[in-house]
Amino acid sequence: MPKKYRIAAIGRTGHGDYGHGIDVLWAQVPNAEIVAVADDNEAGLAAAAKRLKVERAFSDYRTMLDDVKPDVVSIAPRWIDQHRDMILAAVERGIHVFTEKPFCRTLAEADEIVAACERTHVKLAIAHPTRYAPKAETAKRLIAAGKVGRVLEYRGRGKEDSRGGGEDLWVLGSHVMDLIRFFAGHPQWCFATVTASGRSIRKSDVHEGPEGLGPLAGDAVHALYGLADGATAYFSSLRGAGDGARFALQIFGTAGVLEIDTGNAPHVKYLADASWSPGRSGARWQDVSSAGIALAEPADKAGLHLGNILAAQDLLAAIEEHREPKGGVYEARGATEMILAVFESQRVGGPVPLPLKNRQHPLAMLA
């Protein structure tokens, strides 16, 4: 009989809450049972216990981990100021982790988590759901089949709403960075600028970011990454320049373009056009399902949670198969490094090689 995994959830009502449903998604995973929840907000805890239909509810997550001893814990808050402490509390107890993004605030924190996972053989997966969506694998196969020719560049943007710039880089850019790594691997270098009101940021611009992000600055970021195969990747965000319509990753090649937006069930579009200009070529964008080798996407019985459900299922499979999850701790650290490389490049005033030598927060060191 297959093992039934006992799941606990940690939330923080008013401080990131329960993220994008990574507490309730476990109800859609057949070999999982959610058994407990922790929240330091009394009203939020009561609501979560009712929502999750659990009797065991704790105001202190460490007490929950000690008393319940779950197999897996969902670290659900969107705010990241407590991610490091929550993750390490689970990992040091031998409890596997599914965590909301962004991962953590610095590479020093990320390194600490990686070392703890390696020491305890605990598996960690991060809620970057797009890499788990079937159409993301389809897009990768389209590239391998030569549908876009030789890839020349990856181009991503954030939502560019009121959070545009540094905050957008953290909160939405985390998804884009993970997608770049999914398709192209980890960059070799980063060259970026971070500006405020049209000028380079300085120490007086640094402030404590919302959602526990730590030091933050910049209403515009423009980042260039160099990839091992000679292609380049870009990420830009300008505050107030949009409403999320451009929040996606575009992949440009010598024979065409692929576009994938982010989320649990992303849309993928394909343009068979070497000029990248339908206005000149007359080519038309096609859904991936009409591109020739598309994979049918399974029905999403859980609404917005499909990608995260697949991530949770993969985490349990990774535990059983003694392998890394598809979006594991090294992927989580890699996306975080791409984000922090933007601020480090601005700090030093030039390109920086990756992995970064500086493992502290660059904005805390800004002259």
N, C-alpha and C positions, 0 to 999 in steps of 0.2 A: 504494500500500500504506500503510495507517495507520501512524503513528509508534508505535514501541514505547518507552515511557518507562522510563528506567533509574532505579530507586528505591534509596535507601540508608536505613538506619534507625539511629537513635541511642537506646540504652538506658542505664540506670544501675542495674545490679543492686544491690539493697539500698537504693536511693535513688529509688524510684518505678518501678524495673524497666522494663517495656515497656508500661505503661498498660493500656488495655482492648483489647489485641490490635491496636494500630494498626501493628504490624510485619507480622504474619502475614496481615492482611486483603488485602494486595496480591496474594496468590496467587489471589484471586477476581476480580481486575480484568484482563480479557483483554489490554488494551493496555499492561500494566505488567509489569516484570520486576525483582525485587529482586536487587541485585548486590553489596551490601556492608552491613556492620554495624559499629558502634562501641560499645564498652562499656569503662569503666575498671576493671571487675572481671574478672579473668582467667577464673575459672570461668564467670561469667555470659556472657562473650564466647564462650567455646567452646560453651556450650549454645545460645546464640542462633544462631551460625553453623551448627550442626547442624540446628536447628529450621527455619531459613530456607533451608538448602541452598545456602549461599554459601561461596566459598573465600576471599574477601577480607574479613578481619576485622582491626579496628584498636582499639588501646587509647586512641587520641586521635581525637576526632571531627573536629578541624580537619585533621589529616593525611588522614583519609579523604576529606573534602570536596575537598581539594587534589589527591589522587592519583586518585580515582575520577571526580570531576566529574559527579555524578549530576544528573538533571533535577529530581528531587524528593527531599526528605528527610523521613522521618517522625520527628518529635521525640516520642518515646514516653513518657518518664518522667512519672508522675503528680506527682512533686514538682516544684514550680515555681521553686525557687531558681536553677536554671540555665536556665530557659526563655528568658529575655531574651538571655543570651550565646549559647546554641545557635541561636536563631532568627536573631539578627543575623549570626552566623558564616555561616549559609546565605545569607541575603538579600544580604549584601555581596558574595557570590561569584556572585550571579545565580541561585541555586538556589531553586526553589519549595518551599513548606513545608506539611506537614500536621502539626498539633501537638495533643497531648493538652491537655485542660482541667485546671484553670483556666489562663487565658492567661498572666498574669504578676502580679507583686506590687503594682505601683503604676501610676498613670496616667502618671507620668513615663516608666516603662519602656514602657507601651503606646504613648505618643506617639512615642517613639524608634523603635519597630518600625514604626508606621504611616508615619512619615517615610521610613524606609529602604525600605519596600515601594513607596512612591510614587516615590522617586528612582530605584530600579532596575527598576521595573515588574514586580517579583516578585509572584506570587499566594500568598496564605496562606489556609488553611482550618483551622478549629478543630473538634475532635471533639465537637461538640454534636449527636449523631446524631438526636435526636428531630425536629428541624426538617426532616430529609431523609426521614423515614419517610412513605410514601404516605398513611397515615391522618392525619398532621398536615395535609397539603394538603386532605384530605377535610374535616377539622374547619373549616378556613378557609372552604371552600366552603359548608359548612352555615351558618356565620355570615353569609356574603354572601347566602345564599338566604333569610335571615330566620328561620331555624329557632329561634334563641334570642331573636328580637326585637332591640331596642336593647341593646347590651352595657352593663351597669352596673358590673360589677366583675370583676376577675381575682383569684383567691385561691390562693396557693401555700404549701406547707409543705415543709420538709426531711424527712430521715428521723427526726430527733429521737431518735436513739439516744445512745450515750455521747459522740458528737461534737456533740450539739445545741448550739445557740447560734452563736457566731462561727465555729467550725470548719465546722459544717453549712452556714452561709451561703456559705462559700467553696467547699467541696467538692461539695455537692449543689445548693446554691442557684444555682450557675453555670448548671445546666441549666434551672432554673425562670426565671431572669432572661432567658435566651436565648429561652425560649418566650413570655414576656410580650412581648418585642420582636418576635418572629415574628408574633404576632397583632395587636399594638397599636402598634408603633413605640417609639421611645425616650421615656421619661417626661420631664416638664418640671420636676418637683421631687420631693424625697424628705423625709419626716419620719419619724424612727426613734428608737427607744430600744434601748440595749444595757445589760443589767444582769448582775450577778453576785451570787448569793445574795439576790436581791430588791432590790438597791440599784443605783444608777447606777455604772457602772464608773469607776475612777479610775486614775491612773498606776501605782499599785502592783499593779493587776490585770493589767497588760500583760505578756505573756511571749512567748517565741519559740514560734510555733506549729509543730505537726508538719508533715511533708511539705513543708518549705521554704516555708511560707506567710508567714513573716515575723512582724511584731508581731500578737498575737492577744489577745482578751479577750472575756468574756461567755459565760454559760451560757444566756442567753435574748436573742433579738433579735425585735423587732416593727417592721416597716417598712411605711409607706404611701407610695405613689407616685401622683402626679397625671399623667394622660394628656391628650393634646391634644384628644381628643373629649369630655372631661368625665368619662369613666369613671375609676375608681381601681383600683389594683393593690396587693395585699398580699403580704408574705412574713413568715412567723413560724417560729421554731424554738425549742423549749425542751428542754434536755438531759434525757434520761431519760423523755421523755413519750411515746415510741412506739418502734416497731421498723420503721419505714418504710412502714407501712400507709397513711399519709396523704400520702406523697411523690408529689405530682401537682400539676397546675394545673387549677383549676375556673374556668369562665367562666360568669358569671351574667348573664342578660338578662331583658328584660321578658316573654319568652314561654317561657323554659326555661333549661336548664343543659347545658353540655358539660363533660366531664371527660376529661383526657388525662394518662396517666402518662408517665414519662420512660423512655428507653431506645432501643435499636436498633429494636425492633418494638413500639411502644406500643399499649396498649388505649385505645380511645376509647368513651365512653358518652354517651348523649343522653337527657335528661329533658324531655319536652314538658309543662312545668308552670310556669305563671307564679308560683305560690306558692312554688316550690322545696321543697315539702314533700309527698312522696308519701303520708305518713301522713294528711294532710288531703285531698289531691286524688284519691288513688287511682291517680295516674299511676305508670308503671313505667319503670325505666331500660331503655334499649335499646342493643344494640351498634350502632355506627355503620353496620354493614352492613345494618341493618334500618331506618335513618333516612330512606331514600327516595332519596338521591343519593350513596350511599357508593361509594367506589372500592375495588375488590378489591385486596388487598395481595399482591404477588408472593411466591412461595415463598422462604423464607429458606434457601438452600443452605449458608450459612456459620454457622449457629447464631446466636450472639449478636452477630454483626458486621454485620448487614444495613444499619443506618443509617450506620455508618462506611464500609462499602463504597460506598454511594450517595454519601457525602460525597467519598470519594476519586475516584470517577468524575466527579463534578461539578467537582472541582478540575482534573482533566485537561481536561475540556471547557472550563472557564473559561480555561485557558492557551491553548487552540486558538482560542477565540472572542474573546479579548482583552476579557474582562469580569470582574467580581468574582465569586468563588464565592458560593453562596447563604449560606454561613456564613463569610464572609471576615473580613479583618482589622478592618474597622469594626464588624462584629457582635461580634467577640471583645472589642474595646475597650469596646463599649457594655455588654455583660454585666458586665465588670470594673468599669465606672463605677457601675453600679447597686449592686454589692456594696460598693464603697468609700464610696458615698454614705451608706450606713447608718452607718458609723463616723464619717463627717464630720458628719452630722446630730447624732449623740450628742455629738461634740466641741464643736460650737458651741451645742448646746442648743436647736435649733429646725430648721425646714425649710431645706433648701438647694436652690437652683436647679441644674438640670442644663443644659449641661455644668458640672461642678465647676470652680471657680476654683483650688482647691487640688489640685495634681497629685502631691503627696507622700502618704505613708501617714498618714492621720489619727491612728492610734494612736501613731505615733512623735512626735506633736505634742501629745499629751494632757497637760493641765496637772495 
